[in-house]
Amino acid sequence: MKGQCGVVFQSYMGLALDEARAAGARGEVPVGAVLVAPGGEVVARAGNRTRELSDPTAHAEVLVIRAACAALGSERLPGHDLYVTLEPCPMCAQAVSAARIARLYYGAGDPKSGGVAVGARIFTHPQCHHAPEVYDGIAAREAEVLLREFFAGRR
């Protein structure tokens, strides 16, 4: 797909959805994330692992940020894009800001626990040192179905 300036846009949301499906199969909330370098190389990909790792911070976004920072030897990821299947929670939105990620693409909105468009709205706070470009609704329906089916099976 070509953007406004004739630049070809390639979405990596399909890979994030694969990670979300794998997380759901492990019994984790099905959220997946993929971090992409400026040249289009996938630097890290992960799904939620909070239960598996007994770590409440092991959200998909945090895991890919940690992996990418370790791989690149830097605490910041300027120019990188983050694709995540669900609107990041406040903790993850703050991690995106701290890592200086350039663009955030997410699928389903999260009216209950979101930290970008609802709730805390981390990127609008005066204390937020960096706000990425945000693009929502990418493959939102597919991400919503994964979440709905996961939670329906738990009730």
FIPA-628826 format. One record per atom (N, C-alpha, C): residue in one letter; x negated, y, z; residue number from 0; atom name. Coordinates in Angstrom, 1 decimal, padded with zeros to 4 digits. Layout:
<kedrens>
KEDREN  resn       X       Y       Z  resi  name
KEDREN     A       X       Y       Z   NUM    CA
...
</kedrens>
This chain:
<kedrens>
KEDREN  resn       X       Y       Z  resi  name
KEDREN     M  -000.8  -001.2   000.0     0     N
KEDREN     M   000.0   000.0   000.0     0    CA
KEDREN     M  -000.9   001.2   000.0     0     C
KEDREN     K  -000.6   002.2  -000.9     1     N
KEDREN     K  -001.3   003.5  -000.9     1    CA
KEDREN     K  -000.7   004.5  -000.1     1     C
KEDREN     G  -001.5   005.3   000.6     2     N
KEDREN     G  -001.1   006.4   001.4     2    CA
KEDREN     G  -001.0   007.7   000.6     2     C
KEDREN     Q  -000.7   008.8   001.3     3     N
KEDREN     Q  -000.5   010.1   000.7     3    CA
KEDREN     Q  -001.7   010.5  -000.1     3     C
KEDREN     C  -002.9   010.2   000.3     4     N
KEDREN     C  -004.1   010.7  -000.4     4    CA
KEDREN     C  -004.7   009.6  -001.3     4     C
KEDREN     G  -003.9   008.6  -001.7     5     N
KEDREN     G  -004.4   007.6  -002.6     5    CA
KEDREN     G  -005.2   006.6  -001.9     5     C
KEDREN     V  -005.3   006.7  -000.5     6     N
KEDREN     V  -006.1   005.7   000.2     6    CA
KEDREN     V  -005.3   004.5   000.5     6     C
KEDREN     V  -005.9   003.3   000.3     7     N
KEDREN     V  -005.2   002.1   000.4     7    CA
KEDREN     V  -005.2   001.7   001.9     7     C
KEDREN     F  -004.0   001.5   002.4     8     N
KEDREN     F  -003.8   001.1   003.8     8    CA
KEDREN     F  -003.6  -000.4   003.9     8     C
KEDREN     Q  -004.4  -001.0   004.7     9     N
KEDREN     Q  -004.2  -002.4   005.0     9    CA
KEDREN     Q  -003.9  -002.6   006.4     9     C
KEDREN     S  -002.7  -003.3   006.7    10     N
KEDREN     S  -002.3  -003.5   008.0    10    CA
KEDREN     S  -002.9  -004.9   008.5    10     C
KEDREN     Y  -003.3  -004.9   009.8    11     N
KEDREN     Y  -003.8  -006.0   010.4    11    CA
KEDREN     Y  -002.8  -006.6   011.4    11     C
KEDREN     M  -001.6  -006.1   011.3    12     N
KEDREN     M  -000.5  -006.5   012.3    12    CA
KEDREN     M  -000.2  -008.0   012.2    12     C
KEDREN     G  -000.4  -008.6   011.0    13     N
KEDREN     G  -000.2  -010.1   010.8    13    CA
KEDREN     G  -001.1  -010.8   011.7    13     C
KEDREN     L  -002.4  -010.4   011.8    14     N
KEDREN     L  -003.4  -011.1   012.7    14    CA
KEDREN     L  -002.9  -010.9   014.2    14     C
KEDREN     A  -002.5  -009.7   014.5    15     N
KEDREN     A  -002.0  -009.4   015.9    15    CA
KEDREN     A  -000.8  -010.3   016.2    15     C
KEDREN     L   000.1  -010.5   015.3    16     N
KEDREN     L   001.2  -011.4   015.5    16    CA
KEDREN     L   000.8  -012.8   015.7    16     C
KEDREN     D  -000.3  -013.3   014.9    17     N
KEDREN     D  -000.8  -014.6   015.1    17    CA
KEDREN     D  -001.3  -014.8   016.6    17     C
KEDREN     E  -002.0  -013.7   017.1    18     N
KEDREN     E  -002.5  -013.8   018.5    18    CA
KEDREN     E  -001.3  -013.8   019.5    18     C
KEDREN     A  -000.2  -013.1   019.2    19     N
KEDREN     A   000.9  -013.1   020.0    19    CA
KEDREN     A   001.6  -014.4   020.1    19     C
KEDREN     R   001.7  -015.1   018.9    20     N
KEDREN     R   002.3  -016.4   018.9    20    CA
KEDREN     R   001.4  -017.4   019.7    20     C
KEDREN     A   000.1  -017.3   019.6    21     N
KEDREN     A  -000.8  -018.2   020.3    21    CA
KEDREN     A  -000.6  -017.9   021.8    21     C
KEDREN     A  -000.5  -016.7   022.2    22     N
KEDREN     A  -000.3  -016.3   023.6    22    CA
KEDREN     A   001.0  -017.0   024.1    22     C
KEDREN     G   002.1  -016.8   023.4    23     N
KEDREN     G   003.3  -017.4   023.8    23    CA
KEDREN     G   003.3  -018.9   023.9    23     C
KEDREN     A   002.5  -019.6   023.0    24     N
KEDREN     A   002.3  -021.0   023.1    24    CA
KEDREN     A   001.6  -021.4   024.3    24     C
KEDREN     R   000.8  -020.5   024.9    25     N
KEDREN     R   000.0  -020.8   026.1    25    CA
KEDREN     R   000.9  -020.5   027.3    25     C
KEDREN     G   002.1  -020.0   027.1    26     N
KEDREN     G   002.9  -019.6   028.3    26    CA
KEDREN     G   002.7  -018.2   028.7    26     C
KEDREN     E   002.0  -017.4   027.9    27     N
KEDREN     E   001.8  -016.0   028.2    27    CA
KEDREN     E   002.8  -015.2   027.5    27     C
KEDREN     V   003.1  -014.0   028.0    28     N
KEDREN     V   004.0  -013.1   027.3    28    CA
KEDREN     V   003.3  -012.8   025.9    28     C
KEDREN     P   004.1  -013.1   024.8    29     N
KEDREN     P   003.5  -013.0   023.5    29    CA
KEDREN     P   003.2  -011.6   023.0    29     C
KEDREN     V   002.1  -011.2   023.3    30     N
KEDREN     V   001.6  -009.9   022.9    30    CA
KEDREN     V   000.2  -010.2   022.3    30     C
KEDREN     G  -000.1  -009.6   021.1    31     N
KEDREN     G  -001.4  -009.8   020.5    31    CA
KEDREN     G  -002.0  -008.5   020.0    31     C
KEDREN     A  -003.3  -008.4   019.9    32     N
KEDREN     A  -004.0  -007.2   019.5    32    CA
KEDREN     A  -005.2  -007.5   018.7    32     C
KEDREN     V  -005.5  -006.6   017.8    33     N
KEDREN     V  -006.6  -006.7   016.9    33    CA
KEDREN     V  -007.3  -005.4   016.8    33     C
KEDREN     L  -008.6  -005.4   017.0    34     N
KEDREN     L  -009.4  -004.1   016.9    34    CA
KEDREN     L  -010.2  -004.2   015.6    34     C
KEDREN     V  -010.1  -003.1   014.8    35     N
KEDREN     V  -010.7  -003.1   013.5    35    CA
KEDREN     V  -011.7  -001.9   013.4    35     C
KEDREN     A  -012.9  -002.2   012.9    36     N
KEDREN     A  -014.0  -001.2   012.7    36    CA
KEDREN     A  -013.6  -000.3   011.5    36     C
KEDREN     P  -014.3   000.9   011.5    37     N
KEDREN     P  -014.0   001.8   010.4    37    CA
KEDREN     P  -014.1   001.2   009.0    37     C
KEDREN     G  -014.9   000.3   008.7    38     N
KEDREN     G  -015.1  -000.3   007.4    38    CA
KEDREN     G  -014.1  -001.4   007.1    38     C
KEDREN     G  -013.2  -001.8   008.1    39     N
KEDREN     G  -012.2  -002.8   007.9    39    CA
KEDREN     G  -012.5  -004.1   008.5    39     C
KEDREN     E  -013.7  -004.2   009.2    40     N
KEDREN     E  -014.1  -005.5   009.8    40    CA
KEDREN     E  -013.3  -005.7   011.1    40     C
KEDREN     V  -012.7  -006.9   011.3    41     N
KEDREN     V  -012.1  -007.2   012.6    41    CA
KEDREN     V  -013.2  -007.5   013.6    41     C
KEDREN     V  -013.2  -006.6   014.6    42     N
KEDREN     V  -014.3  -006.7   015.6    42    CA
KEDREN     V  -013.8  -007.6   016.8    42     C
KEDREN     A  -012.6  -007.6   017.1    43     N
KEDREN     A  -012.1  -008.5   018.2    43    CA
KEDREN     A  -010.6  -008.7   018.0    43     C
KEDREN     R  -010.1  -009.8   018.5    44     N
KEDREN     R  -008.7  -010.2   018.5    44    CA
KEDREN     R  -008.4  -011.0   019.7    44     C
KEDREN     A  -007.2  -010.8   020.3    45     N
KEDREN     A  -006.8  -011.5   021.5    45    CA
KEDREN     A  -005.3  -011.4   021.7    45     C
KEDREN     G  -004.9  -012.4   022.5    46     N
KEDREN     G  -003.5  -012.3   023.0    46    CA
KEDREN     G  -003.6  -012.2   024.5    46     C
KEDREN     N  -002.4  -011.9   025.1    47     N
KEDREN     N  -002.4  -011.8   026.6    47    CA
KEDREN     N  -002.9  -013.1   027.3    47     C
KEDREN     R  -003.6  -012.9   028.4    48     N
KEDREN     R  -004.2  -014.1   029.1    48    CA
KEDREN     R  -004.1  -013.8   030.6    48     C
KEDREN     T  -003.1  -013.1   031.1    49     N
KEDREN     T  -003.0  -012.7   032.5    49    CA
KEDREN     T  -002.8  -013.9   033.4    49     C
KEDREN     R  -002.0  -014.9   033.0    50     N
KEDREN     R  -001.8  -016.1   033.8    50    CA
KEDREN     R  -003.0  -017.0   033.7    50     C
KEDREN     E  -003.5  -017.2   032.5    51     N
KEDREN     E  -004.6  -018.1   032.3    51    CA
KEDREN     E  -005.9  -017.7   033.1    51     C
KEDREN     L  -006.1  -016.4   033.1    52     N
KEDREN     L  -007.3  -015.8   033.8    52    CA
KEDREN     L  -007.0  -015.3   035.2    52     C
KEDREN     S  -005.8  -015.4   035.7    53     N
KEDREN     S  -005.3  -014.9   037.0    53    CA
KEDREN     S  -005.8  -013.5   037.1    53     C
KEDREN     D  -005.5  -012.7   036.1    54     N
KEDREN     D  -006.0  -011.3   036.0    54    CA
KEDREN     D  -004.9  -010.4   035.5    54     C
KEDREN     P  -004.3  -009.6   036.3    55     N
KEDREN     P  -003.3  -008.7   035.9    55    CA
KEDREN     P  -003.7  -007.7   034.8    55     C
KEDREN     T  -005.0  -007.5   034.6    56     N
KEDREN     T  -005.5  -006.5   033.6    56    CA
KEDREN     T  -005.8  -007.2   032.3    56     C
KEDREN     A  -005.6  -008.5   032.2    57     N
KEDREN     A  -005.9  -009.3   031.0    57    CA
KEDREN     A  -004.9  -009.2   029.9    57     C
KEDREN     H  -004.5  -007.9   029.6    58     N
KEDREN     H  -003.5  -007.7   028.5    58    CA
KEDREN     H  -004.3  -007.8   027.2    58     C
KEDREN     A  -003.7  -008.1   026.1    59     N
KEDREN     A  -004.3  -008.2   024.8    59    CA
KEDREN     A  -005.2  -007.0   024.5    59     C
KEDREN     E  -004.6  -005.8   024.7    60     N
KEDREN     E  -005.4  -004.6   024.4    60    CA
KEDREN     E  -006.7  -004.5   025.1    60     C
KEDREN     V  -006.6  -004.7   026.4    61     N
KEDREN     V  -007.8  -004.6   027.3    61    CA
KEDREN     V  -008.8  -005.6   026.9    61     C
KEDREN     L  -008.4  -006.9   026.6    62     N
KEDREN     L  -009.3  -007.9   026.2    62    CA
KEDREN     L  -010.0  -007.6   024.9    62     C
KEDREN     V  -009.3  -007.0   023.9    63     N
KEDREN     V  -010.0  -006.7   022.6    63    CA
KEDREN     V  -011.0  -005.5   022.8    63     C
KEDREN     I  -010.6  -004.5   023.7    64     N
KEDREN     I  -011.4  -003.4   023.9    64    CA
KEDREN     I  -012.7  -003.9   024.6    64     C
KEDREN     R  -012.5  -004.7   025.6    65     N
KEDREN     R  -013.7  -005.3   026.3    65    CA
KEDREN     R  -014.6  -006.0   025.4    65     C
KEDREN     A  -014.1  -006.9   024.6    66     N
KEDREN     A  -014.9  -007.7   023.6    66    CA
KEDREN     A  -015.6  -006.8   022.6    66     C
KEDREN     A  -014.9  -005.8   022.1    67     N
KEDREN     A  -015.5  -005.0   021.1    67    CA
KEDREN     A  -016.6  -004.1   021.7    67     C
KEDREN     C  -016.4  -003.6   022.9    68     N
KEDREN     C  -017.4  -002.8   023.5    68    CA
KEDREN     C  -018.6  -003.6   023.8    68     C
KEDREN     A  -018.4  -004.9   024.3    69     N
KEDREN     A  -019.6  -005.7   024.6    69    CA
KEDREN     A  -020.3  -006.1   023.3    69     C
KEDREN     A  -019.6  -006.4   022.2    70     N
KEDREN     A  -020.2  -006.7   020.9    70    CA
KEDREN     A  -021.0  -005.5   020.3    70     C
KEDREN     L  -020.5  -004.3   020.5    71     N
KEDREN     L  -021.1  -003.2   019.9    71    CA
KEDREN     L  -022.1  -002.5   020.9    71     C
KEDREN     G  -022.1  -002.9   022.2    72     N
KEDREN     G  -023.0  -002.3   023.1    72    CA
KEDREN     G  -022.7  -000.8   023.4    72     C
KEDREN     S  -021.4  -000.5   023.5    73     N
KEDREN     S  -020.9   000.9   023.7    73    CA
KEDREN     S  -019.6   000.8   024.5    73     C
KEDREN     E  -019.4   001.9   025.3    74     N
KEDREN     E  -018.1   002.0   026.0    74    CA
KEDREN     E  -017.1   002.7   025.2    74     C
KEDREN     R  -017.5   003.2   024.1    75     N
KEDREN     R  -016.5   003.9   023.2    75    CA
KEDREN     R  -016.4   003.3   021.8    75     C
KEDREN     L  -015.3   003.5   021.2    76     N
KEDREN     L  -015.0   002.9   019.9    76    CA
KEDREN     L  -014.5   003.9   018.9    76     C
KEDREN     P  -015.2   005.0   018.7    77     N
KEDREN     P  -014.7   006.0   017.8    77    CA
KEDREN     P  -014.5   005.5   016.4    77     C
KEDREN     G  -013.5   005.9   015.7    78     N
KEDREN     G  -013.2   005.5   014.3    78    CA
KEDREN     G  -012.5   004.1   014.2    78     C
KEDREN     H  -012.4   003.4   015.3    79     N
KEDREN     H  -011.7   002.1   015.3    79    CA
KEDREN     H  -010.2   002.2   015.4    79     C
KEDREN     D  -009.6   001.2   014.8    80     N
KEDREN     D  -008.1   001.1   014.8    80    CA
KEDREN     D  -007.7  -000.1   015.7    80     C
KEDREN     L  -006.6   000.1   016.5    81     N
KEDREN     L  -006.1  -000.9   017.3    81    CA
KEDREN     L  -004.7  -001.3   016.8    81     C
KEDREN     Y  -004.5  -002.5   016.5    82     N
KEDREN     Y  -003.1  -003.0   016.2    82    CA
KEDREN     Y  -002.6  -003.9   017.3    82     C
KEDREN     V  -001.5  -003.6   017.8    83     N
KEDREN     V  -000.9  -004.4   018.9    83    CA
KEDREN     V   000.6  -004.6   018.7    83     C
KEDREN     T   001.1  -005.7   019.0    84     N
KEDREN     T   002.5  -006.1   018.7    84    CA
KEDREN     T   003.5  -005.4   019.5    84     C
KEDREN     L   003.1  -004.9   020.7    85     N
KEDREN     L   004.1  -004.2   021.6    85    CA
KEDREN     L   003.5  -002.9   022.1    85     C
KEDREN     E   004.3  -001.9   022.2    86     N
KEDREN     E   003.9  -000.6   022.7    86    CA
KEDREN     E   003.0  -000.8   024.0    86     C
KEDREN     P   001.8  -000.2   024.0    87     N
KEDREN     P   001.0  -000.4   025.2    87    CA
KEDREN     P   001.6   000.1   026.5    87     C
KEDREN     C   001.3  -000.6   027.6    88     N
KEDREN     C   001.8  -000.1   028.9    88    CA
KEDREN     C   000.8   001.1   029.3    88     C
KEDREN     P   001.1   001.8   030.4    89     N
KEDREN     P   000.3   002.9   030.8    89    CA
KEDREN     P  -001.2   002.5   031.0    89     C
KEDREN     M  -001.4   001.3   031.6    90     N
KEDREN     M  -002.8   000.9   031.8    90    CA
KEDREN     M  -003.5   000.7   030.5    90     C
KEDREN     C  -002.9   000.1   029.5    91     N
KEDREN     C  -003.5  -000.1   028.2    91    CA
KEDREN     C  -003.7   001.2   027.4    91     C
KEDREN     A  -002.7   002.0   027.5    92     N
KEDREN     A  -002.8   003.3   026.8    92    CA
KEDREN     A  -004.0   004.1   027.4    92     C
KEDREN     Q  -004.2   004.1   028.7    93     N
KEDREN     Q  -005.3   004.8   029.3    93    CA
KEDREN     Q  -006.6   004.1   028.8    93     C
KEDREN     A  -006.7   002.8   028.6    94     N
KEDREN     A  -007.9   002.2   028.1    94    CA
KEDREN     A  -008.1   002.6   026.7    94     C
KEDREN     V  -007.1   002.7   025.9    95     N
KEDREN     V  -007.2   003.2   024.5    95    CA
KEDREN     V  -007.8   004.6   024.5    95     C
KEDREN     S  -007.3   005.4   025.4    96     N
KEDREN     S  -007.9   006.8   025.4    96    CA
KEDREN     S  -009.3   006.8   025.9    96     C
KEDREN     A  -009.6   006.0   026.9    97     N
KEDREN     A  -011.0   006.0   027.5    97    CA
KEDREN     A  -012.0   005.5   026.4    97     C
KEDREN     A  -011.5   004.5   025.6    98     N
KEDREN     A  -012.4   004.0   024.6    98    CA
KEDREN     A  -012.5   004.9   023.3    98     C
KEDREN     R  -011.7   005.9   023.3    99     N
KEDREN     R  -011.7   006.9   022.2    99    CA
KEDREN     R  -011.4   006.2   020.8    99     C
KEDREN     I  -010.4   005.3   020.9   100     N
KEDREN     I  -009.9   004.6   019.7   100    CA
KEDREN     I  -009.2   005.7   018.8   100     C
KEDREN     A  -009.5   005.6   017.5   101     N
KEDREN     A  -009.0   006.6   016.6   101    CA
KEDREN     A  -007.5   006.5   016.3   101     C
KEDREN     R  -007.1   005.3   016.0   102     N
KEDREN     R  -005.7   005.1   015.6   102    CA
KEDREN     R  -005.1   003.9   016.3   102     C
KEDREN     L  -003.8   004.0   016.8   103     N
KEDREN     L  -003.1   003.0   017.4   103    CA
KEDREN     L  -001.9   002.7   016.6   103     C
KEDREN     Y  -001.8   001.4   016.2   104     N
KEDREN     Y  -000.6   000.9   015.4   104    CA
KEDREN     Y   000.1  -000.1   016.3   104     C
KEDREN     Y   001.4   000.1   016.6   105     N
KEDREN     Y   002.1  -000.9   017.4   105    CA
KEDREN     Y   003.4  -001.3   016.8   105     C
KEDREN     G   003.9  -002.5   017.1   106     N
KEDREN     G   005.1  -003.0   016.6   106    CA
KEDREN     G   006.3  -002.6   017.4   106     C
KEDREN     A   006.7  -003.4   018.3   107     N
KEDREN     A   007.9  -003.2   019.1   107    CA
KEDREN     A   007.7  -002.1   020.1   107     C
KEDREN     G   008.7  -001.3   020.3   108     N
KEDREN     G   008.7  -000.3   021.4   108    CA
KEDREN     G   009.0  -001.1   022.7   108     C
KEDREN     D   008.6  -000.5   023.8   109     N
KEDREN     D   008.8  -001.1   025.1   109    CA
KEDREN     D   009.5  -000.1   026.1   109     C
KEDREN     P   010.9   000.0   026.0   110     N
KEDREN     P   011.6   000.9   026.8   110    CA
KEDREN     P   011.5   000.7   028.3   110     C
KEDREN     K   011.1  -000.5   028.7   111     N
KEDREN     K   011.0  -000.8   030.1   111    CA
KEDREN     K   009.6  -000.5   030.7   111     C
KEDREN     S   008.5  -000.8   029.9   112     N
KEDREN     S   007.2  -000.7   030.5   112    CA
KEDREN     S   006.2   000.1   029.6   112     C
KEDREN     G   006.7   000.7   028.5   113     N
KEDREN     G   005.8   001.4   027.6   113    CA
KEDREN     G   005.1   002.6   028.3   113     C
KEDREN     G   004.0   002.9   027.7   114     N
KEDREN     G   003.2   004.0   028.2   114    CA
KEDREN     G   002.8   005.0   027.1   114     C
KEDREN     V   003.4   004.9   025.9   115     N
KEDREN     V   003.1   005.8   024.8   115    CA
KEDREN     V   004.3   006.6   024.4   115     C
KEDREN     A   005.4   006.0   024.0   116     N
KEDREN     A   006.5   006.8   023.6   116    CA
KEDREN     A   007.6   007.0   024.7   116     C
KEDREN     V   007.5   006.1   025.7   117     N
KEDREN     V   008.5   006.2   026.8   117    CA
KEDREN     V   007.7   006.2   028.1   117     C
KEDREN     G   008.3   006.3   029.2   118     N
KEDREN     G   007.7   006.1   030.5   118    CA
KEDREN     G   006.6   007.2   030.7   118     C
KEDREN     A   005.4   006.7   031.0   119     N
KEDREN     A   004.3   007.6   031.4   119    CA
KEDREN     A   003.8   008.5   030.3   119     C
KEDREN     R   004.0   008.1   029.0   120     N
KEDREN     R   003.5   008.9   027.9   120    CA
KEDREN     R   002.1   009.4   028.1   120     C
KEDREN     I   001.2   008.5   028.3   121     N
KEDREN     I  -000.2   008.8   028.7   121    CA
KEDREN     I  -000.8   009.8   027.8   121     C
KEDREN     F  -000.6   009.7   026.4   122     N
KEDREN     F  -001.3   010.6   025.5   122    CA
KEDREN     F  -000.9   012.1   025.5   122     C
KEDREN     T   000.2   012.3   026.2   123     N
KEDREN     T   000.7   013.7   026.3   123    CA
KEDREN     T   000.3   014.4   027.6   123     C
KEDREN     H  -000.3   013.7   028.5   124     N
KEDREN     H  -000.8   014.3   029.8   124    CA
KEDREN     H  -002.0   015.2   029.6   124     C
KEDREN     P  -002.0   016.4   030.3   125     N
KEDREN     P  -003.2   017.2   030.2   125    CA
KEDREN     P  -004.5   016.5   030.6   125     C
KEDREN     Q  -004.4   015.5   031.5   126     N
KEDREN     Q  -005.5   014.8   032.0   126    CA
KEDREN     Q  -006.1   013.8   030.9   126     C
KEDREN     C  -005.3   013.6   029.9   127     N
KEDREN     C  -005.7   012.6   028.8   127    CA
KEDREN     C  -006.8   013.3   028.0   127     C
KEDREN     H  -008.0   012.6   028.0   128     N
KEDREN     H  -009.2   013.2   027.3   128    CA
KEDREN     H  -009.2   013.0   025.8   128     C
KEDREN     H  -008.5   011.9   025.4   129     N
KEDREN     H  -008.4   011.6   024.0   129    CA
KEDREN     H  -007.1   011.0   023.7   129     C
KEDREN     A  -006.4   011.5   022.6   130     N
KEDREN     A  -005.2   010.9   022.2   130    CA
KEDREN     A  -005.4   010.4   020.7   130     C
KEDREN     P  -005.2   009.1   020.5   131     N
KEDREN     P  -005.3   008.6   019.2   131    CA
KEDREN     P  -004.1   009.0   018.3   131     C
KEDREN     E  -004.3   008.8   017.0   132     N
KEDREN     E  -003.1   008.9   016.1   132    CA
KEDREN     E  -002.3   007.7   016.4   132     C
KEDREN     V  -001.0   007.8   016.5   133     N
KEDREN     V  -000.1   006.7   016.8   133    CA
KEDREN     V   000.9   006.5   015.7   133     C
KEDREN     Y   001.0   005.2   015.3   134     N
KEDREN     Y   001.9   004.8   014.3   134    CA
KEDREN     Y   002.7   003.6   014.9   134     C
KEDREN     D   004.0   003.8   015.1   135     N
KEDREN     D   004.8   002.7   015.7   135    CA
KEDREN     D   005.7   002.1   014.7   135     C
KEDREN     G   006.4   001.0   015.1   136     N
KEDREN     G   007.3   000.3   014.3   136    CA
KEDREN     G   006.7  -000.6   013.2   136     C
KEDREN     I   005.4  -000.9   013.3   137     N
KEDREN     I   004.8  -001.8   012.3   137    CA
KEDREN     I   005.1  -003.2   012.6   137     C
KEDREN     A   005.9  -003.9   011.8   138     N
KEDREN     A   006.4  -005.3   012.0   138    CA
KEDREN     A   007.1  -005.4   013.3   138     C
KEDREN     A   007.9  -004.3   013.6   139     N
KEDREN     A   008.6  -004.3   014.9   139    CA
KEDREN     A   009.6  -005.4   015.1   139     C
KEDREN     R   010.3  -005.7   014.0   140     N
KEDREN     R   011.4  -006.7   014.1   140    CA
KEDREN     R   010.7  -008.1   014.5   140     C
KEDREN     E   009.7  -008.5   013.8   141     N
KEDREN     E   009.0  -009.8   014.1   141    CA
KEDREN     E   008.5  -009.8   015.5   141     C
KEDREN     A   007.9  -008.7   016.0   142     N
KEDREN     A   007.4  -008.7   017.3   142    CA
KEDREN     A   008.5  -008.8   018.3   142     C
KEDREN     E   009.6  -008.1   018.1   143     N
KEDREN     E   010.8  -008.1   019.0   143    CA
KEDREN     E   011.4  -009.5   019.1   143     C
KEDREN     V   011.4  -010.2   017.9   144     N
KEDREN     V   012.0  -011.6   017.9   144    CA
KEDREN     V   011.1  -012.5   018.8   144     C
KEDREN     L   009.8  -012.4   018.6   145     N
KEDREN     L   008.9  -013.2   019.4   145    CA
KEDREN     L   009.1  -013.0   020.9   145     C
KEDREN     L   009.2  -011.8   021.3   146     N
KEDREN     L   009.5  -011.5   022.7   146    CA
KEDREN     L   010.8  -011.9   023.2   146     C
KEDREN     R   011.8  -011.7   022.4   147     N
KEDREN     R   013.2  -012.1   022.8   147    CA
KEDREN     R   013.3  -013.6   022.9   147     C
KEDREN     E   012.7  -014.4   022.0   148     N
KEDREN     E   012.8  -015.8   022.1   148    CA
KEDREN     E   012.0  -016.3   023.3   148     C
KEDREN     F   010.8  -015.7   023.5   149     N
KEDREN     F   010.0  -016.1   024.7   149    CA
KEDREN     F   010.8  -016.0   026.0   149     C
KEDREN     F   011.4  -014.8   026.2   150     N
KEDREN     F   012.1  -014.5   027.4   150    CA
KEDREN     F   013.4  -015.3   027.5   150     C
KEDREN     A   014.1  -015.6   026.4   151     N
KEDREN     A   015.3  -016.4   026.4   151    CA
KEDREN     A   015.0  -017.8   026.8   151     C
KEDREN     G   013.9  -018.3   026.5   152     N
KEDREN     G   013.5  -019.6   026.9   152    CA
KEDREN     G   013.1  -019.7   028.4   152     C
KEDREN     R   012.9  -018.6   029.0   153     N
KEDREN     R   012.5  -018.5   030.5   153    CA
KEDREN     R   013.7  -018.3   031.4   153     C
KEDREN     R   014.9  -017.9   030.8   154     N
KEDREN     R   016.0  -017.6   031.6   154    CA
KEDREN     R   016.9  -018.8   031.8   154     C
</kedrens>
